[in-house]
């Protein structure tokens, strides 16, 4: 299995010149193509910080993050924006949908930035909204959707540009049991059918139970790494 993410000796220190906070302490991690992995640990363990560094939303103090053979720690701000746009899908706890856009417009937004044609955008949106069970809600704005529906739109948006992998930060935190089960079914199906790599940061036991690999962090370090049979 080819690694799509390689984290080497990543350290993150906030406020180094005043009162240093060591969020990550020399983390090593390899994620292979097609994995369905959960980063777990108590609040303050560093899992969200690690996810943000892998996604290029934050920089490591030391170490490297290699994605598709590219050390993203060496990219400029404009280069990392372009890299994220081409390779990474994000799903956030707060959905982060654009309120004035319809579900369809939210899903196709990254494709629009990539310069995809209208025909290509329409086809991909139709495919994904059908996959997440929202083909009848294309013209609804976020305020007209339930929390579970908004999160499914967010998943569709994350997948619209056909990224190599998706980073999901507490994606089920605001969802009820049925919405969580539905969302995990969708992610698992897309993982298996399109071989998209999923990496979750989560406290949710429901997500942990569905993950095929569980990496536990504590005090900024990996303390266990278990792959389920």
C-alpha positions as CSV (number, residue, x, y, z in Angstrom):
1,X,0.0,0.0,0.0
2,X,1.4,3.4,-1.0
3,X,1.7,6.0,1.7
4,X,-0.1,9.2,0.8
5,X,0.8,10.9,4.1
6,X,4.1,10.7,5.9
7,X,4.6,12.7,9.1
8,X,8.2,12.8,10.4
9,X,9.2,14.0,13.8
10,X,6.5,16.7,13.8
11,X,6.7,19.1,16.8
12,X,4.3,22.0,17.4
13,X,5.0,24.6,20.1
14,X,2.7,27.5,20.6
15,X,3.9,30.7,22.3
16,X,7.6,29.7,22.1
17,X,8.8,33.1,23.3
18,X,6.5,33.5,26.3
19,X,4.8,30.5,27.9
20,X,5.5,27.5,25.6
21,X,2.7,25.1,25.0
22,X,3.9,21.8,23.5
23,X,0.9,20.6,21.4
24,X,2.9,17.9,19.5
25,X,6.1,16.1,20.5
26,X,7.9,14.4,17.7
27,X,5.0,12.7,16.0
28,X,5.7,10.0,13.4
29,X,2.8,8.7,11.3
30,X,2.2,7.0,8.0
31,X,-1.2,6.8,6.3
32,X,-1.6,4.6,3.3
33,X,-3.9,5.1,0.3
34,X,-7.5,4.0,1.1
35,X,-7.2,3.9,4.8
36,X,-10.1,4.7,7.1
37,X,-8.3,6.0,10.2
38,X,-9.3,7.7,13.5
39,X,-7.1,9.9,15.5
40,X,-8.3,9.7,19.1
41,X,-7.3,11.0,22.5
42,X,-8.5,13.4,25.3
43,X,-9.0,17.1,24.7
44,X,-5.5,18.7,24.5
45,X,-3.9,15.5,23.2
46,X,-2.9,17.2,19.9
47,X,-5.2,15.4,17.4
48,X,-6.8,18.5,15.9
49,X,-3.4,20.2,15.8
50,X,-2.0,17.2,13.9
51,X,-4.9,17.2,11.5
52,X,-4.5,20.9,10.8
53,X,-0.8,20.5,10.1
54,X,-1.4,17.6,7.8
55,X,-4.0,19.7,6.0
56,X,-1.7,22.7,5.7
57,X,-4.0,24.8,7.9
58,X,-1.1,25.2,10.4
59,X,2.6,24.8,10.3
60,X,4.8,22.5,12.3
61,X,7.5,24.0,14.5
62,X,9.8,21.2,13.5
63,X,9.5,18.1,11.3
64,X,8.1,17.4,7.9
65,X,4.7,16.4,6.4
66,X,5.1,14.7,3.0
67,X,1.9,14.3,0.9
68,X,2.1,12.7,-2.5
69,X,5.9,13.1,-2.3
70,X,5.6,16.8,-1.6
71,X,6.9,18.2,1.7
72,X,4.1,20.7,2.4
73,X,6.1,22.4,5.1
74,X,8.4,23.8,2.4
75,X,5.5,25.4,0.4
76,X,4.7,29.1,0.3
77,X,1.3,30.3,1.5
78,X,0.1,30.6,-2.1
79,X,1.5,27.1,-3.0
80,X,-0.2,25.4,0.0
81,X,-3.5,27.0,-0.9
82,X,-3.2,25.6,-4.4
83,X,-2.1,22.2,-3.0
84,X,-5.1,22.0,-0.7
85,X,-7.4,22.9,-3.5
86,X,-6.1,20.1,-5.7
87,X,-5.5,17.3,-3.2
88,X,-7.3,17.6,0.1
89,X,-10.9,17.5,1.1
90,X,-12.0,18.9,4.5
91,X,-15.0,18.2,6.7
92,X,-15.4,20.3,9.8
93,X,-17.5,20.0,12.9
94,X,-19.2,23.3,12.2
95,X,-20.0,22.3,8.5
96,X,-18.6,25.6,7.2
97,X,-21.1,25.8,4.4
98,X,-21.5,29.2,2.7
99,X,-25.0,30.4,3.9
100,X,-25.9,32.4,0.8
101,X,-25.2,29.5,-1.6
102,X,-27.5,26.6,-2.3
103,X,-26.4,23.0,-1.5
104,X,-25.5,22.6,-5.2
105,X,-23.4,25.8,-5.2
106,X,-21.6,24.8,-2.0
107,X,-20.7,21.4,-3.4
108,X,-19.4,22.7,-6.7
109,X,-17.5,25.7,-5.2
110,X,-14.0,24.1,-5.2
111,X,-14.6,22.8,-8.7
112,X,-15.4,26.4,-9.8
113,X,-12.1,27.6,-8.3
114,X,-10.4,24.8,-10.2
115,X,-11.9,26.0,-13.5
116,X,-14.0,23.0,-14.1
117,X,-16.7,23.3,-16.8
118,X,-20.3,23.8,-16.0
119,X,-21.1,20.3,-17.5
120,X,-18.4,18.7,-15.3
121,X,-19.6,20.5,-12.2
122,X,-23.2,19.5,-12.9
123,X,-22.4,15.9,-13.4
124,X,-20.2,15.6,-10.3
125,X,-22.7,17.4,-8.1
126,X,-25.5,15.2,-9.3
127,X,-23.4,12.1,-8.6
128,X,-22.4,13.2,-5.1
129,X,-25.7,14.5,-4.0
130,X,-27.3,11.3,-5.0
131,X,-24.6,9.4,-3.1
132,X,-25.3,11.3,0.1
133,X,-29.1,11.0,-0.4
134,X,-29.8,14.7,-1.0
135,X,-30.6,14.8,-4.8
136,X,-33.9,16.5,-4.0
137,X,-32.3,19.3,-2.0
138,X,-30.0,20.8,-4.6
139,X,-31.6,24.3,-4.4
140,X,-31.9,24.5,-0.6
141,X,-29.7,26.8,1.4
142,X,-28.0,25.6,4.6
143,X,-30.6,27.3,6.8
144,X,-33.2,25.1,5.1
145,X,-31.4,21.8,5.9
146,X,-31.1,19.9,9.1
147,X,-27.7,19.5,10.8
148,X,-27.3,16.0,9.4
149,X,-28.2,17.2,5.9
150,X,-25.7,20.1,6.2
151,X,-22.9,17.7,7.2
152,X,-23.7,15.4,4.2
153,X,-23.5,18.5,1.9
154,X,-20.1,19.2,3.5
155,X,-19.0,15.6,2.8
156,X,-20.1,16.0,-0.8
157,X,-18.2,19.3,-1.1
158,X,-15.1,17.7,0.3
159,X,-15.3,15.0,-2.4
160,X,-16.2,17.2,-5.3
161,X,-12.7,17.8,-6.5
162,X,-11.9,14.1,-6.3
163,X,-9.2,14.5,-3.6
164,X,-6.7,11.8,-2.7
165,X,-7.8,12.1,0.9
166,X,-10.3,13.7,3.2
167,X,-9.6,15.2,6.7
168,X,-12.6,15.2,9.0
169,X,-12.4,17.1,12.3
170,X,-15.1,15.8,14.7
171,X,-17.5,15.5,11.8
172,X,-20.2,13.8,13.9
173,X,-20.1,16.0,17.0
174,X,-23.3,17.8,16.3
175,X,-25.3,14.8,14.9
176,X,-27.8,12.4,16.4
177,X,-27.3,8.7,16.2
178,X,-29.2,8.1,12.9
179,X,-27.5,11.0,11.2
180,X,-24.1,9.8,12.4
181,X,-24.8,6.2,11.2
182,X,-25.9,7.6,7.8
183,X,-22.9,9.8,7.4
184,X,-20.5,7.0,8.3
185,X,-22.2,4.7,5.9
186,X,-21.7,7.3,3.1
187,X,-18.0,7.8,4.0
188,X,-17.3,4.1,4.2
189,X,-19.0,3.5,0.9
190,X,-17.0,6.3,-0.8
191,X,-13.8,5.0,0.8
192,X,-14.4,1.6,-0.6
193,X,-15.7,2.5,-4.0
194,X,-13.4,5.4,-4.8
195,X,-10.4,4.4,-2.6
196,X,-10.4,7.8,-0.9
197,X,-8.3,8.0,2.2
198,X,-10.2,9.2,5.3
199,X,-8.5,10.5,8.4
200,X,-10.8,11.5,11.3
201,X,-10.1,13.5,14.5
202,X,-12.7,12.3,16.9
203,X,-14.0,11.7,20.4
204,X,-17.0,9.8,19.1
205,X,-17.0,6.1,19.9
206,X,-19.3,5.5,17.0
207,X,-16.6,6.7,14.6
208,X,-13.9,4.8,16.4
209,X,-15.9,1.6,16.1
210,X,-16.2,2.0,12.4
211,X,-12.5,3.0,11.8
212,X,-10.2,0.3,10.5
213,X,-7.2,1.8,12.3
214,X,-7.1,3.8,15.5
215,X,-4.2,6.0,16.4
216,X,-4.2,7.3,20.0
217,X,-2.5,10.5,21.0
218,X,-1.8,11.7,24.6
219,X,0.2,14.9,25.6
220,X,1.2,15.4,21.9
221,X,2.6,12.0,21.3
222,X,1.3,8.8,19.7
223,X,0.9,6.2,22.4
224,X,-0.8,3.4,20.4
225,X,-1.5,2.5,16.8
226,X,-3.9,-0.4,16.2
227,X,-5.2,-1.8,13.0
228,X,-8.3,-3.9,13.2
229,X,-8.5,-7.2,11.4
